[in-house]
Amino acid sequence: MQPPSVRSFERASVVGEGADHHTRGRVCSPILREYLRLRELRQLCILFAALLSLGTATQATPANKASLERHYDKFLAKELARCTTCHLPSDKTAPENLAEFPHNPFGHRLRLLGEELKKAEAKSDLPTRLKTVAKEDCDGDGVENETELLLGRNPGDAKDSPGRNEMDVADQRRADFAKFLASYRWLPFEPVKRPPVPATSFPHEFGRDGFHSVPDFARSSDEKNQGRGGTRPYQTYGSNARERADQQVPIREFLVRNPIDAFIAAEHKTRNLRPRPEASRDVLLRRIYLDLIGLSPTPAEQHAFAQDTSRDAYEKVVDRLLNDPRYGERWGRHWMDVWRYSDWAGWSGGNQIRDSKPHIWRWRDWIVESLNQDKAYDRMILEMLAADELAPDDTYALRATGYLVRNYKMLSREQWLEDTIKHTSQAFLGLTVGCAKCHDHMFDPISQAEYYQLRAVFEPHQVRTDRVPGEYDTGKNGLVRVFDVGTNAPTYFFLRGDERRPDTNRVMQPGVLQILGGKLQLQRVNLPRFAALPDKRDFVVSDAIASSERALSATRAALEKLRNDKAAKPDKLKEQELNASIAEAKHDALIASIRAEKLEDQNKKDSEAWKSAAVEAAGMQLKLAVLEAKLKLHSAQVAQADAQTKANDAAKAVESVANATDESSEKAETEKVIADKLAARKKEAEKAAKNLEAAQKKTSDAEKALADAEKKLEEPATANYKPRPMETYPTASTGRRLAFARWVASPDNPLTARVAMNHLWLRHFGQGIVPTPSDFGRNGRPPSHPQLLDWLAAEFMAQGWSMKTMHRLIVTSSAYRMASTPDEANSQIDPDNVYLWRMPSRRVEAELVRDNLLYVSADLDAAMGGPDIDHKLGLTSKRRSLYLRIAAEKEVEFLKIFDGPSVTECYLRRPTVVPQQALALANSGLTRSESKRLAERLSSEAGDDDAFFVAQAFRRILAREPKTDELRHCRDFLGGQTKQSSRGRARENLILVLFNHNDFVTIR
């Protein structure tokens, strides 16, 4: 017997059946919704276990069942939400092929139609096929397929035919279903279409004739094609938007400032929700500052905003913040969450690499700079996935491929590619394609074959580190980036997703997901010279010479120091003399080889000048070989002398023990102890003798090597010099990633713009329109405002994929400006604030806690960019948290306590409220040091005036004035604390208290 709670959940599930697809599932409690979701998942898993072995040819997948349910929604009877709607019952528990689980006439027709459509390269998803066969009669019972489905009868079973009474209501059912299909439905796999803006009775600020006069946001082609540059021009809705300054709006009224508000207001009206009024100016100012640049407004900025009485005072602040370089840092961290930024994760002193690569911080800087330039989002996608094919000479763009470098795994290429496919699909498309590695996707129409077609896109790529100007050693600095290592890398289909079981007869070609439409337009990319030969670049040659000169100067300086050291040993002095000679010979050989190399690059290899340079380089290299042989011989001779001394000492030790007698000083020792000592000494002597023998052989070999080198030096000179070491790479790339990136970033892709806008909305409102930002598929949760999301996606693309334009649109809406205060009546209707009747209060991210501790104390270092800072310096570094190292097992503990980003994946941060956070703010060295610094700063301004000190502390830390009772309590606190210690300590403690105020860690 089930427990009462489960039975009540079962009964409550029917509540959603009569609702439309937007509200369905939301009328119940969150616990009930989660239970129902898990129950459905369990049922699908059982179904999937039975169908898994059928293979893709049958197309009898859980995804098709889910698609059938989604298409007919509430019109599909539960009895038809089964495999037997399309299949005949099987007497096999686990059927292995279509013969054991055959289609009924309806399923057979759908399968054949699918094959026909695919052959014709037409859309072949299940809804399309269902619409095509809707008027047909597959089972020959005289009733159309769709009519039978709507009446709860199986269209593949002639015996299951509707009766006369049922047919009486068929017309009404068809009409209701047609109306349902004509209504606005959330179809994330369909191309984005701009929905009409709802009409509303709320006061509005654009278009005298209502929403029909809203101008199109689309910009001119010149504006759309801006490559880089500052902020794009923003447009306002309606020419008279600023002319209606005399309009009086009731305090509780919702002013529709742009279409976002119209969509929100429509939902308010439908659900009888009364939106909250606009937030107070101080709350709104702090909200927009923290939202756009991640730092609280200063008292001066608060005062300036309070004094600005112009109608567009708020909009001017928004524009200024969007053009502030700190905007890129703030929103860079958001997108780093989505794109899984991770610094290099190594261990054993940095000798081994697990994930990512050194110098990936250049990708982080690219993100920040691109956002500040308002680089189009579609262009950002192209550069991250394929800058090496799109702009192979552009080192600034090449940094973007750090997106792919981040997935690097030294020990597992399989895991590397798996992460690449999984997270690329989730980040840009909001689809869990990784679920199809081992079998067809359980929820979405994605086949296992399509998974390996996507893998083929990324199969050829590898990672390399190019040199950067000013540093020849790539271990110290470099540009880490991707490239295609070959053009014919095969991708095999893995049986059950097992890399140990590749089907070598099934080589997969690169492709894309059929459900999203489009094709890969593959074209091989011929790369420029320096992409294949990066070390041929002029700055690399110059840096090689400069590095050689520095090495030469260092060895000469070391030699001079030894010569002036009277205690220096002759062996050390001779060794350094040889080192100096070698460094000089290396430098001369490098200069000579570079001279010959340049002549070769100028196609002058047969010239007398080249022959002269080549002969000189070869001669220098032979001379260098002699000097290096001399150094090896010297080292061998020194080692042999040391080994000889140790062997002699060991022999003497054996003789000493052998001559020991009972009359010696060791009278108490027995013969056994003496024997054991003698054996140990003999063992040491044998070891020393072997070491001496080995040292003698090394000396002999070194003498022979030196003789050979000197002999070659005496031979007639040739032009056979050894070129300087340099990296070489393929001269062509497959073009696969570029084609894939263009498919992802195409306006025709149904998901890319939707997913991006959902991420933007999520980080402005604390909750996404689609609550599962990385899963827009069947297993994700439906959107709260599907029309709004589609309108935003269409607008985003019309605006040339400009993020700043969309930011401005969102933050200037009335929906964003609402107060976050509660309302009991609204809470009864919409307790989770799904339909945004108020602005959700939310905890600030970990980075904002730390950054604002430093910023309000005037202690934040505003420097931008550069290498990652050791995570162990999290409490002492003054740089923004963005620049602190984050990698597996390399995270700042302070940030982890405040729910910093997960390195594995962080599409959605889930804030917590735990005691450790309060303890960190109260006791950490960072908080205490900044409390002291700020108290000293404010005391220098306030003198003995405690009231002024308190007011300034509130303005700096909480960005508002203290309330009357707060001021009184704070003054009482200072008075009591001063009696116990001192005024300075009391003020430090008050600052510490304000840092622990809930408002400090909350955006209201």
DRENMAR-813895 format. One record per residue (C-alpha): x, y, z. Coordinates in pm, whole numbers, padded with zeros to 5 digits, always signed. Example, Ala and Ser with C-alpha at 12.3 -4.5 7.8 and 13.67 -1.06 7.14 Angstrom:
2
+01230-00450+00780;+01367-00106+00714;
***
This chain:
1004
+00000+00000+00000;+00135+00339-00094;+00186+00600+00178;-00081+00872+00191;+00152+01138+00057;+00215+00941-00261;-00153+00861-00308;-00241+01226-00268;+00022+01317-00527;-00133+01064-00765;-00477+01219-00720;-00346+01575-00744;-00181+01507-01078;-00514+01531-01255;-00529+01900-01163;-00300+01984-01448;-00472+01779-01714;-00734+02035-01803;-00496+02327-01797;-00314+02467-02096;+00045+02359-02157;+00189+02674-01995;+00015+02634-01659;+00011+02260-01651;+00226+02136-01365;+00248+02476-01204;-00083+02462-01019;+00065+02202-00785;+00335+02241-00525;+00704+02222-00629;+00735+01893-00439;+00442+01745-00632;+00582+01866-00962;+00916+01703-00889;+00743+01379-00790;+00545+01372-01113;+00856+01442-01317;+01044+01156-01150;+00748+00922-01196;+00737+01002-01566;+01113+00953-01591;+01082+00612-01424;+00809+00505-01665;+01017+00615-01964;+01320+00428-01832;+01114+00107-01814;+00993+00166-02169;+01343+00247-02287;+01484-00078-02145;+01239-00269-02364;+01307-00068-02680;+01680-00006-02658;+01777-00314-02854;+01550-00233-03149;+01809-00007-03309;+01762+00321-03487;+01608+00164-03797;+01274+00108-03624;+01256+00465-03489;+01059+00317-03193;+01224+00537-02938;+01106+00701-02617;+01166+01031-02796;+00895+00948-03051;+00654+00858-02772;+00735+01188-02602;+00688+01372-02933;+00345+01210-02980;+00243+01321-02631;+00373+01672-02686;+00196+01713-03019;-00148+01603-02891;-00086+01727-02536;-00407+01711-02328;-00599+01569-02626;-00412+01237-02611;-00573+00971-02394;-00346+00796-02146;-00422+00464-02314;-00259+00595-02633;+00055+00727-02466;+00210+00387-02518;+00426+00202-02768;+00124+00000-02883;-00018+00308-03052;+00232+00240-03330;+00337-00123-03259;+00164-00456-03230;+00198-00621-02889;+00506-00842-02861;+00530-01172-02677;+00898-01096-02611;+01000-00934-02285;+01289-00758-02454;+01232-00760-02832;+01552-00736-03032;+01429-00638-03377;+01132-00508-03568;+01020-00861-03651;+00970-00928-03281;+00799-00592-03221;+00639-00501-03557;+00451-00185-03641;+00076-00180-03670;-00064-00017-03989;-00047+00331-03834;+00313+00293-03719;+00409+00132-04049;+00270+00430-04241;+00456+00675-04017;+00782+00486-04064;+00751+00473-04444;+00659+00842-04455;+00963+00925-04248;+01188+00741-04490;+01026+00919-04786;+01069+01262-04630;+01430+01195-04538;+01505+01077-04888;+01352+01396-05021;+01556+01590-04764;+01234+01733-04622;+01140+01780-04261;+01064+01438-04115;+00998+01492-03746;+00702+01310-03592;+00466+01612-03569;+00515+01671-03942;+00432+01309-04016;+00131+01311-03783;-00010+01615-03962;+00050+01452-04302;-00139+01133-04217;-00407+01304-04005;-00679+01267-04272;-00577+00914-04375;-00733+00593-04245;-00446+00354-04178;-00645+00070-04019;-00928+00085-04274;-01210+00120-04023;-01357+00422-04201;-01239+00679-03945;-00952+00923-04001;-00635+00868-03800;-00650+01197-03615;-01019+01159-03532;-00946+00822-03373;-00659+00965-03171;-00875+01253-03049;-01146+01008-02945;-00902+00783-02760;-00900+00506-03020;-00598+00339-03177;-00564+00438-03547;-00360+00123-03610;-00620-00123-03484;-00937-00172-03691;-01107-00343-03396;-01058-00033-03181;-01298+00193-03365;-01510+00473-03214;-01882+00414-03167;-02169+00627-03294;-02198+00821-02968;-01829+00904-02977;-01849+01020-03338;-02118+01268-03236;-01854+01469-03048;-01579+01421-03309;-01642+01753-03482;-01614+01941-03153;-01296+01753-03059;-01142+01834-03398;-01239+02199-03363;-01094+02217-03011;-00774+02055-03126;-00745+02287-03427;-00788+02582-03192;-00521+02437-02966;-00279+02399-03258;-00350+02756-03368;-00275+02893-03019;+00077+02998-02924;+00265+02684-02835;+00618+02644-02706;+00799+02476-02993;+01170+02515-02920;+01273+02301-03219;+01084+02523-03462;+01246+02836-03613;+01210+03155-03411;+00919+03372-03518;+00844+03708-03367;+00508+03681-03186;+00276+03981-03185;+00308+04211-02884;-00003+04174-02665;-00239+04467-02639;-00279+04594-02284;-00488+04844-02095;-00194+04948-01880;-00045+05296-01939;+00231+05279-02195;+00518+05492-02319;+00536+05402-02684;+00311+05439-02988;-00002+05660-02970;-00201+05395-03152;-00110+05113-02917;+00131+04834-02993;+00058+04826-03365;+00276+05134-03409;+00581+04987-03238;+00871+05042-03474;+01091+04755-03581;+01420+04735-03393;+01610+04615-03698;+01909+04828-03773;+02060+04917-04108;+02296+04673-04278;+02589+04903-04199;+02509+04886-03829;+02458+04510-03841;+02792+04457-04007;+02992+04650-03751;+03280+04421-03667;+03412+04571-03350;+03375+04900-03182;+03193+05069-02904;+02837+05040-02794;+02580+05006-03070;+02322+05284-03091;+02010+05215-02890;+01662+05292-03023;+01357+05378-02821;+01003+05255-02877;+00787+05526-03030;+00882+05875-03135;+00682+06035-02857;+00835+05830-02574;+00999+06133-02414;+00732+06386-02506;+00483+06255-02252;+00669+06380-01948;+00348+06523-01808;+00179+06183-01794;+00066+06104-01440;+00089+05737-01351;-00074+05602-01031;+00185+05471-00787;+00048+05116-00804;+00008+05117-01182;+00234+04916-01412;+00379+05140-01681;+00439+04952-02005;+00767+05098-02126;+00848+04842-02395;+00716+04512-02534;+00874+04315-02249;+00627+04484-02016;+00340+04409-02252;+00411+04036-02237;+00453+04045-01857;+00137+04255-01816;-00063+04009-02025;+00027+03729-01787;-00057+03951-01489;-00401+04018-01632;-00466+03652-01711;-00385+03551-01354;-00530+03854-01177;-00190+03954-01041;-00124+04313-00934;+00237+04410-01001;+00439+04585-00737;+00524+04954-00782;+00859+05077-00901;+01146+05032-00655;+01280+05332-00468;+01559+05523-00637;+01832+05403-00401;+01726+05037-00437;+01703+05072-00815;+02043+05240-00840;+02217+04970-00636;+02037+04700-00833;+02150+04828-01170;+02507+04890-01054;+02546+04541-00913;+02372+04392-01216;+02577+04564-01484;+02922+04617-01331;+02909+04411-01012;+03009+04701-00786;+02799+04917-00555;+02744+05286-00641;+02967+05525-00450;+02817+05802-00233;+02908+06051-00506;+02723+05845-00767;+02425+05808-00534;+02416+06184-00482;+02443+06256-00856;+02150+06025-00931;+01941+06175-00653;+02004+06525-00792;+01922+06430-01152;+01550+06504-01189;+01540+06456-01565;+01295+06201-01699;+01572+05984-01842;+01802+05997-01539;+01785+05621-01498;+01844+05553-01867;+02154+05772-01860;+02294+05562-01575;+02221+05245-01772;+02402+05377-02081;+02701+05485-01876;+02730+05148-01703;+02699+04955-02029;+02994+05156-02159;+03195+05103-01839;+03485+04854-01887;+03375+04688-01565;+03061+04571-01747;+03280+04324-01937;+03427+04193-01613;+03086+04150-01452;+02918+03979-01745;+03238+03802-01844;+03206+03598-01525;+02846+03511-01613;+02945+03375-01954;+03248+03204-01805;+02997+03008-01598;+02804+02905-01909;+03118+02822-02108;+03285+02639-01817;+03596+02850-01785;+03874+02672-01600;+04236+02763-01547;+04505+02500-01584;+04462+02208-01345;+04795+02031-01290;+04976+01856-01008;+05321+01723-00912;+05475+02066-00931;+05298+02141-01257;+05457+01852-01445;+05130+01690-01542;+04812+01836-01681;+04462+01709-01607;+04225+01968-01754;+04265+02286-01953;+04608+02431-02035;+04845+02697-01905;+04786+03052-02034;+04413+02994-02096;+04357+03325-01915;+04389+03485-02259;+04046+03339-02342;+03907+03500-02027;+04045+03836-02139;+03894+03781-02485;+03553+03729-02325;+03580+04052-02124;+03706+04255-02419;+03446+04112-02658;+03162+04203-02423;+03295+04555-02377;+03321+04595-02754;+02965+04458-02782;+03091+04201-03028;+02794+04027-03187;+02707+03703-03011;+02701+03507-03336;+03054+03627-03409;+03164+03521-03060;+03032+03172-03129;+03225+03155-03457;+03548+03262-03292;+03519+03029-02995;+03448+02724-03207;+03662+02799-03512;+03872+03117-03498;+04169+02916-03628;+03970+02850-03947;+03781+03180-03959;+04069+03418-03880;+04390+03212-03862;+04614+03522-03865;+04421+03712-03596;+04594+03634-03265;+04329+03831-03076;+04053+03614-03218;+04253+03294-03171;+04234+03344-02795;+03864+03260-02822;+03940+02896-02900;+04027+02863-02535;+03663+02756-02521;+03772+02424-02675;+04110+02416-02504;+03928+02419-02170;+03809+02060-02238;+04165+01931-02287;+04244+01603-02110;+04600+01477-02128;+04511+01126-02015;+04183+01069-02199;+04106+01184-02550;+03771+01008-02519;+03667+01215-02217;+03800+01526-02387;+03574+01482-02689;+03280+01370-02477;+03299+01691-02273;+03331+01898-02589;+03015+01755-02744;+02815+01752-02424;+02886+02105-02313;+02890+02268-02656;+02537+02143-02713;+02423+02249-02366;+02592+02591-02371;+02479+02706-02716;+02178+02487-02796;+02036+02399-02456;+02025+02029-02550;+02162+01729-02363;+02312+01566-02671;+02563+01382-02450;+02277+01151-02347;+02288+00999-02696;+02642+00865-02670;+02532+00514-02577;+02181+00500-02725;+01918+00715-02890;+01814+01003-02668;+01539+00901-02428;+01347+01227-02445;+01447+01425-02752;+01456+01315-03119;+01835+01279-03126;+01980+00951-03249;+02300+00786-03134;+02429+00818-03490;+02384+01196-03473;+02600+01203-03159;+02888+01052-03354;+02824+01284-03646;+02879+01571-03403;+03187+01397-03270;+03322+01382-03626;+03305+01762-03632;+03554+01783-03346;+03756+01466-03410;+04050+01629-03593;+04115+01913-03349;+04410+01932-03114;+04571+02192-02888;+04896+02383-02925;+05074+02676-02764;+05215+02947-02990;+05479+03197-02885;+05381+03553-02802;+05590+03869-02846;+05842+03930-02571;+05864+03573-02436;+06041+03292-02619;+05967+03029-02354;+05609+02900-02398;+05630+02752-02051;+05628+03105-01912;+05384+03264-02156;+05210+03175-02476;+04891+03167-02680;+04710+02839-02623;+04474+02759-02909;+04328+02479-03120;+04406+02352-03468;+04318+02056-03687;+04593+01798-03673;+04477+01620-03989;+04209+01616-04256;+04119+01245-04253;+04069+01162-03887;+03806+00882-03880;+03518+00874-03635;+03382+00531-03559;+03041+00443-03419;+03092+00300-03070;+02868+00005-02990;+02674+00097-02676;+02899+00403-02654;+03193+00183-02550;+03520+00320-02685;+03662-00033-02659;+03405-00153-02915;+03433+00070-03222;+03245-00043-03532;+03529+00008-03780;+03292-00064-04067;+03082+00234-03973;+03281+00552-04024;+03073+00854-03928;+03075+01171-04135;+03033+01514-03972;+02674+01627-03944;+02421+01822-03739;+02096+01747-03559;+01808+01688-03800;+01552+01819-03554;+01708+02167-03577;+01725+02171-03955;+02003+02291-04180;+02319+02121-04301;+02692+02151-04265;+02838+02347-04553;+03181+02187-04543;+03472+02353-04713;+03841+02280-04658;+04035+02580-04526;+04380+02654-04665;+04582+02822-04393;+04824+03114-04431;+05196+03051-04396;+05238+03167-04039;+04948+02951-03918;+05144+02644-04028;+05487+02788-03942;+05428+03023-03646;+05796+03027-03549;+05879+03192-03881;+05718+03515-03764;+05957+03809-03727;+05893+03861-03357;+05970+03495-03283;+06302+03527-03462;+06380+03848-03275;+06281+03691-02943;+06499+03386-03017;+06799+03615-03071;+06715+03820-02760;+06680+03503-02551;+07017+03382-02676;+07177+03717-02595;+07034+03708-02240;+07169+03356-02190;+07511+03466-02314;+07516+03768-02083;+07412+03552-01788;+07690+03295-01844;+07949+03568-01884;+07835+03736-01565;+07851+03403-01380;+08204+03343-01512;+08319+03688-01402;+08173+03629-01056;+08364+03299-01021;+08688+03455-01137;+08656+03715-00863;+08581+03449-00602;+08909+03338-00443;+08739+03036-00287;+08613+02907-00621;+08726+02557-00710;+08927+02511-01031;+08681+02252-01159;+08387+02494-01121;+08582+02772-01288;+08671+02552-01585;+08311+02435-01614;+08184+02793-01626;+08447+02889-01883;+08318+02609-02105;+07957+02720-02043;+08044+03072-02151;+08218+02944-02465;+07917+02724-02545;+07671+03012-02499;+07880+03226-02733;+07901+02948-02991;+07525+02884-02965;+07455+03250-03025;+07685+03266-03327;+07537+02946-03469;+07184+03082-03422;+07263+03408-03600;+07426+03223-03887;+07139+02970-03921;+06879+03249-03917;+07068+03427-04194;+07059+03112-04406;+06695+03049-04317;+06587+03395-04432;+06761+03346-04764;+06581+03014-04806;+06248+03185-04734;+06332+03431-05011;+06387+03138-05253;+06761+03207-05268;+06882+02867-05157;+07105+02827-05462;+07266+03170-05426;+07625+03226-05319;+07498+03429-05021;+07298+03130-04897;+07590+02890-04947;+07816+03122-04750;+07561+03157-04468;+07489+02784-04461;+07861+02692-04453;+07914+02942-04172;+07617+02803-03976;+07737+02445-04025;+08088+02541-03911;+07952+02718-03603;+07743+02414-03516;+08048+02184-03546;+08245+02416-03322;+07955+02414-03075;+07954+02033-03083;+08323+02027-02989;+08269+02265-02697;+07969+02066-02572;+08178+01746-02598;+08453+01912-02395;+08202+02011-02127;+08070+01656-02111;+08424+01521-02084;+08507+01768-01810;+08193+01672-01618;+08274+01301-01666;+08632+01350-01544;+08510+01537-01235;+08256+01264-01166;+08521+00994-01214;+08758+01164-00970;+08477+01184-00716;+08391+00818-00771;+08760+00723-00732;+08779+00903-00398;+08464+00730-00273;+08593+00389-00388;+08925+00444-00207;+08744+00549+00111;+08520+00243+00094;+08820+00011+00052;+08991+00168+00354;+08672+00122+00559;+08673-00252+00474;+09039-00282+00574;+08975-00096+00902;+08694-00330+01008;+08890-00639+00900;+09182-00539+01125;+08959-00486+01430;+09029-00727+01734;+08881-00787+02079;+09156-00564+02219;+09020-00269+02029;+08798+00004+02165;+08504-00209+02062;+08564-00475+02327;+08193-00517+02393;+08128-00614+02036;+08085-00978+01950;+08239-01148+01651;+07894-01153+01484;+07859-00775+01508;+08207-00730+01359;+08120-00974+01083;+07801-00784+01003;+07995-00457+00989;+08250-00611+00759;+07978-00739+00525;+07814-00395+00513;+08146-00224+00439;+08222-00472+00164;+07878-00409+00009;+07943-00033+00010;+08287-00093-00141;+08138-00307-00419;+07882-00037-00494;+08153+00229-00500;+08363+00013-00733;+08069-00028-00973;+08006+00348-00967;+08373+00404-01045;+08355+00161-01334;+08049+00339-01472;+08218+00678-01433;+08525+00551-01615;+08306+00428-01902;+08135+00769-01924;+08475+00934-01937;+08587+00697-02209;+08270+00760-02408;+08310+01137-02362;+08670+01118-02485;+08555+00925-02794;+08271+01174-02856;+08513+01465-02830;+08754+01297-03070;+08471+01242-03321;+08356+01604-03290;+08709+01737-03340;+08755+01511-03642;+08435+01643-03803;+08546+01999-03732;+08873+01937-03919;+08691+01802-04226;+08614+02038-04520;+08317+02267-04445;+07976+02192-04603;+07642+02373-04625;+07466+02093-04437;+07360+02297-04134;+07086+02204-03890;+06794+02455-03896;+06686+02606-03567;+06419+02403-03387;+06066+02518-03464;+05710+02388-03453;+05540+02299-03782;+05169+02236-03833;+04935+02134-04120;+04884+02382-04400;+04510+02313-04420;+04219+02262-04184;+03908+02052-04235;+03663+02341-04205;+03436+02117-04000;+03425+02335-03690;+03371+02651-03893;+03079+02493-04076;+02936+02372-03745;+02982+02715-03584;+02799+02881-03874;+02516+02632-03833;+02496+02706-03459;+02510+03084-03510;+02264+03088-03799;+01940+03286-03750;+01768+02972-03880;+01886+02768-03583;+01582+02746-03354;+01769+02733-03025;+02079+02953-03024;+01912+03291-02974;+01653+03147-02737;+01918+02992-02515;+02129+03308-02509;+01834+03528-02418;+01729+03288-02147;+02076+03314-01993;+02056+03692-02007;+01712+03694-01845;+01820+03443-01580;+02105+03663-01462;+01894+03978-01452;+01598+03822-01271;+01753+03531-01084;+01532+03283-01270;+01520+03192-01637;+01210+03205-01853;+01305+02842-01914;+01397+02724-01563;+01640+02463-01701;+01884+02680-01901;+02090+02386-02027;+01791+02171-02128;+01527+02309-02363;+01425+01955-02454;+01150+01726-02338;+01316+01657-02002;+01358+02027-01928;+01092+02245-01775;+00864+02455-01999;+00899+02834-02012;+00691+03065-01799;+00661+03322-02081;+00722+03141-02412;+00600+03429-02626;+00827+03672-02447;+01129+03444-02491;+01058+03404-02861;+01012+03781-02899;+01343+03842-02720;+01518+03586-02942;+01376+03744-03259;+01468+04092-03133;+01819+03977-03041;+01885+03859-03396;+01720+04166-03548;+01955+04381-03341;+02259+04211-03492;+02303+03982-03187;+02395+04284-02974;+02398+04194-02606;+02416+04554-02488;+02101+04639-02680;+01917+04355-02509;+02058+04445-02168;+01930+04797-02208;+01591+04675-02321;+01557+04447-02020;+01684+04679-01747;+01481+04977-01866;+01157+04778-01857;+00906+04827-01579;+00931+04456-01505;+01294+04505-01406;+01227+04826-01214;+00960+04677-00987;+01007+04665-00612;+01089+04330-00456;+00848+04382-00168;+00591+04107-00093;+00216+04108-00152;-00010+03862+00027;-00279+03847-00242;-00025+03783-00518;+00148+03525-00303;-00172+03326-00281;-00202+03318-00661;+00163+03283-00760;+00372+03194-00452;+00686+03124-00655;+00666+03459-00841;+00681+03267-01168;+00495+03544-01350;+00703+03829-01208;+00456+04036-01013;+00756+04162-00819;+01130+04178-00874;+01286+03871-00712;+01536+03943-00436;+01847+03735-00482;+02180+03667-00317;+02478+03825-00486;+02734+03587-00629;+03050+03496-00441;+03263+03727-00656;+03046+04027-00571;+03078+03964-00199;+03457+03966-00216;+03486+04244-00476;+03259+04479-00285;+03441+04417+00042;+03745+04559-00134;+03563+04820-00341;+03367+05000-00072;+03691+05025+00126;+03864+05184-00175;+04102+04889-00174;+04011+04720-00503;+04282+04709-00767;+04112+04815-01092;+04379+04660-01318;+04224+04448-01593;+04339+04126-01756;+04656+03926-01725;+04758+03584-01592;+04551+03409-01329;+04640+03492-00968;+04727+03211-00729;+04408+03096-00558;+04596+03086-00228;+04611+03467-00241;+04233+03503-00237;+04229+03685+00096;+04529+03908+00028;+04511+03995-00343;+04331+04320-00423;+04234+04222-00778;+03877+04138-00881;+03774+03780-00812;+03743+03723-01187;+04122+03705-01208;+04177+03456-00925;+04268+03105-01034;+03980+02860-01057;+04037+02496-01146;+03979+02152-01001;+04125+02156-00648;+04245+02512-00707;+03966+02737-00583;+03951+03026-00340;+03794+02890-00024;+03618+03221+00051;+03443+03209-00287;+03349+02843-00245;+03174+02927+00083;+02955+03179-00102;+02864+02933-00379;+03131+03021-00630;+03110+02861-00975;+03149+02488-01018;+03442+02408-01244;+03263+02105-01390;+02955+02292-01511;+02770+02600-01394;+02479+02677-01623;+02281+02780-01318;+02422+02879-00980;+02217+02758-00687;+02262+02998-00394;+02261+02873-00038;+02237+03034+00303;+02465+02847+00543;+02636+02937+00873;+02981+02925+00715;+02896+03236+00513;+02820+03442+00822;+03133+03309+00989;+03343+03402+00687;+03208+03758+00683;+03254+03794+01057;+03592+03630+01104;+03789+03622+00780;+04108+03821+00761;+03978+03990+00447;+03664+04126+00614;+03848+04240+00924;+04127+04413+00731;+03880+04593+00506;+03665+04691+00804;+03966+04855+00964;+04064+05030+00642;+03716+05167+00578;+03670+05274+00941;+03994+05472+00927;+03894+05632+00599;+03549+05735+00719;+03684+05854+01054;+03916+06094+00875;+03606+06243+00709;+03368+06232+01009;+03596+06332+01293;+03401+06296+01618;+03061+06309+01449;+02922+05957+01498;+02599+06036+01312;+02794+06139+01002;+03016+05831+01034;+02714+05603+01046;+02547+05774+00750;+02860+05748+00539;+02907+05383+00635;+02553+05304+00518;+02604+05493+00193;+02927+05311+00114;+02835+04960+00223;+02459+04941+00163;+02423+05230-00088;+02139+05392+00104;+02068+05625+00393;+02015+05471+00737;+01661+05470+00870;+01590+05662+01189;+01589+05355+01411;+01901+05219+01239;+02083+05543+01304;+01980+05534+01670;+02086+05171+01717;+02420+05233+01549;+02497+05535+01767;+02407+05335+02078;+02633+05056+01956;+02924+05296+01905;+02873+05445+02249;+02872+05109+02424;+03169+04978+02225;+03373+05292+02287;+03336+05247+02664;+03471+04893+02636;+03762+04966+02404;+03819+05278+02193;+03636+05489+01936;+03848+05349+01652;+03784+04987+01753;+03412+05060+01799;+03388+05202+01446;+03574+04902+01302;+03323+04674+01470;+03030+04873+01333;+03171+04843+00979;+03209+04469+01041;+02844+04451+01147;+02732+04630+00829;+02937+04393+00615;+02735+04118+00781;+02405+04296+00708;+02174+04092+00487;+02138+04386+00249;+02509+04368+00173;+02477+04020+00021;+02136+04076-00139;+02018+04244-00457;+01669+04376-00389;
***
